[in-house]
Amino acid sequence: MTRPFDQVAVVGAGTLGAQIALLSAYAGYQVMLYDTRPGIFKETIMTIRSDLQSKNVDPFIPYAQWPACEERIQSVNNLAEAVGAAELVVEVVPENLGLKQQVFQELGRKAPSHAILATNSSSIPVSRLEASSGRPERCLNIHFYMPLRGMNIADVMGGTRTVPEVLDTGIRWVRSLGVIPLTVKKELLGFCFNRVWRAIKREVLHMWAEGFVDFRDIDRAYMVFTGNREDAGPFGLMDRVGLDVVYDIEMVYYKESGDPKDHPPEALRQKVAQGELGVKTGKGFYTYPDPEYLRAGFLDPQR
Ligand SMILES: NC(=O)c1ccc[n+]([C@@H]2O[C@H](COP(=O)([O-])OP(=O)(O)OC[C@H]3O[C@@H](n4cnc5c(N)ncnc54)[C@H](O)[C@@H]3O)[C@@H](O)[C@H]2O)c1
């Protein structure tokens, strides 16, 4: 697959930023990486690797290629240096509207005027960020899932003034990474598949928090129903995403609708306050690196 340009900058090197950077390096792009926490990239890569290995998942990029990809990524401690020659900048900072607007404002000043600015936000339409950048016609949403686990899909959506050439370049970049673009034709909160996943999350979180069912039974059913018995159900998946990230995303939906049914449950907030963030802290709904859903007997009717 041909590359539509050469230089990518990734801003934020946590769970998703680290994967987007690695994937871009694997596809042959020159990658600059910036995070306010120096050293977080290597830490994140180690966490992702041990999570994949503990579950015997074959990663999207073979392990043997990881060191070469990591070497091709240049981590810097200065945003201007990271984005100074970028043709595409992907913002992957926490799910907070004010923070993302601030980052888009800085990117508008520091990235070359022709650079495309993409947000990996899970819930914020780029129409809420584009004005801060001063170049709304070159902004779009590109929302990845967990590419290193083989979830090679990404929602792609423009803002109010995104020009067709920018959407097209974004889609070509996604394809060049070996990822399937899911194009959204007009602005929709939650984009394409993420809106479906969000509906599942909202429902199961309330079923758990209000004491209707044991969360493990929802995961059991989901694993059997989808035929994906080797992987997690919604609660295991939320542990992988990070419960802090899930909470922030649900709050964005709540602020958008004002509907109390959209507010994330208090029990989820308590887990976050206690540092139970999922895989990244070793405990969420399950404990890691050996979660119950991967143990023998989890799906045994006689257990
Ligand atoms: N975790 C997931 O499964 C997932 C999936 C799809 C999309 N997303 C989205 O990706 C974004 C990031 O999520 P994540 O899970 O990678 O979060 P994360 O907390 O793992 O990583 C965020 C990183 O951003 C850094 N950061 C904070 N402020 C910054 C700034 N001003 N400049 C540069 N770096 C800064 C943090 O130090 C951290 O390393 C969010 O918008 C989230 O909704 C997450």
PDBQT file of the ligand as one rigid body, heavy atoms in Angstrom, charges set to zero:
ROOT
HETATM    1  N1  LIG A 401      -7.694   3.098  25.734  1.00  0.00    +0.000 N 
HETATM    2  C1  LIG A 401      -8.417   2.749  24.673  1.00  0.00    +0.000 C 
HETATM    3  O1  LIG A 401      -8.784   1.584  24.475  1.00  0.00    +0.000 OA
HETATM    4  C2  LIG A 401      -8.795   3.779  23.642  1.00  0.00    +0.000 A 
HETATM    5  C3  LIG A 401      -9.323   3.307  22.418  1.00  0.00    +0.000 A 
HETATM    6  C4  LIG A 401      -9.626   4.224  21.415  1.00  0.00    +0.000 A 
HETATM    7  C5  LIG A 401      -9.451   5.584  21.657  1.00  0.00    +0.000 A 
HETATM    8  N2  LIG A 401      -8.963   6.009  22.858  1.00  0.00    +0.000 N 
HETATM    9  C6  LIG A 401      -8.806   7.460  23.049  1.00  0.00    +0.000 C 
HETATM   10  O2  LIG A 401      -7.428   7.779  22.921  1.00  0.00    +0.000 OA
HETATM   11  C7  LIG A 401      -7.132   8.877  23.772  1.00  0.00    +0.000 C 
HETATM   12  C8  LIG A 401      -6.032   8.480  24.731  1.00  0.00    +0.000 C 
HETATM   13  O3  LIG A 401      -6.451   7.342  25.454  1.00  0.00    +0.000 OA
HETATM   14  P1  LIG A 401      -5.389   6.354  26.104  1.00  0.00    +0.000 P 
HETATM   15  O4  LIG A 401      -6.144   5.162  26.551  1.00  0.00    +0.000 OA
HETATM   16  O5  LIG A 401      -4.210   6.192  25.223  1.00  0.00    +0.000 OA
HETATM   17  O6  LIG A 401      -4.988   7.213  27.398  1.00  0.00    +0.000 OA
HETATM   18  P2  LIG A 401      -3.705   7.069  28.308  1.00  0.00    +0.000 P 
HETATM   19  O7  LIG A 401      -4.074   7.716  29.594  1.00  0.00    +0.000 OA
HETATM   20  O8  LIG A 401      -3.207   5.671  28.295  1.00  0.00    +0.000 OA
HETATM   21  O9  LIG A 401      -2.604   7.984  27.538  1.00  0.00    +0.000 OA
HETATM   22  C9  LIG A 401      -2.719   9.372  27.396  1.00  0.00    +0.000 C 
HETATM   23  C10 LIG A 401      -1.306   9.956  27.357  1.00  0.00    +0.000 C 
HETATM   24  O10 LIG A 401      -1.366  11.353  27.070  1.00  0.00    +0.000 OA
HETATM   25  C11 LIG A 401      -0.350  11.998  27.815  1.00  0.00    +0.000 C 
HETATM   26  N3  LIG A 401      -0.665  13.417  27.902  1.00  0.00    +0.000 N 
HETATM   27  C12 LIG A 401      -1.489  14.064  28.769  1.00  0.00    +0.000 A 
HETATM   28  N4  LIG A 401      -1.516  15.386  28.460  1.00  0.00    +0.000 NA
HETATM   29  C13 LIG A 401      -0.698  15.560  27.391  1.00  0.00    +0.000 A 
HETATM   30  C14 LIG A 401      -0.322  16.696  26.621  1.00  0.00    +0.000 A 
HETATM   31  N5  LIG A 401      -0.804  17.910  26.881  1.00  0.00    +0.000 N 
HETATM   32  N6  LIG A 401       0.553  16.512  25.600  1.00  0.00    +0.000 NA
HETATM   33  C15 LIG A 401       1.056  15.290  25.328  1.00  0.00    +0.000 A 
HETATM   34  N7  LIG A 401       0.731  14.169  26.026  1.00  0.00    +0.000 NA
HETATM   35  C16 LIG A 401      -0.144  14.325  27.045  1.00  0.00    +0.000 A 
HETATM   36  C17 LIG A 401      -0.331  11.262  29.142  1.00  0.00    +0.000 C 
HETATM   37  O11 LIG A 401       0.909  11.458  29.818  1.00  0.00    +0.000 OA
HETATM   38  C18 LIG A 401      -0.556   9.821  28.693  1.00  0.00    +0.000 C 
HETATM   39  O12 LIG A 401       0.659   9.124  28.474  1.00  0.00    +0.000 OA
HETATM   40  C19 LIG A 401      -8.437   9.272  24.454  1.00  0.00    +0.000 C 
HETATM   41  O13 LIG A 401      -9.052  10.281  23.713  1.00  0.00    +0.000 OA
HETATM   42  C20 LIG A 401      -9.250   7.999  24.384  1.00  0.00    +0.000 C 
HETATM   43  O14 LIG A 401     -10.634   8.244  24.395  1.00  0.00    +0.000 OA
HETATM   44  C21 LIG A 401      -8.606   5.142  23.837  1.00  0.00    +0.000 A 
ENDROOT
TORSDOF 0
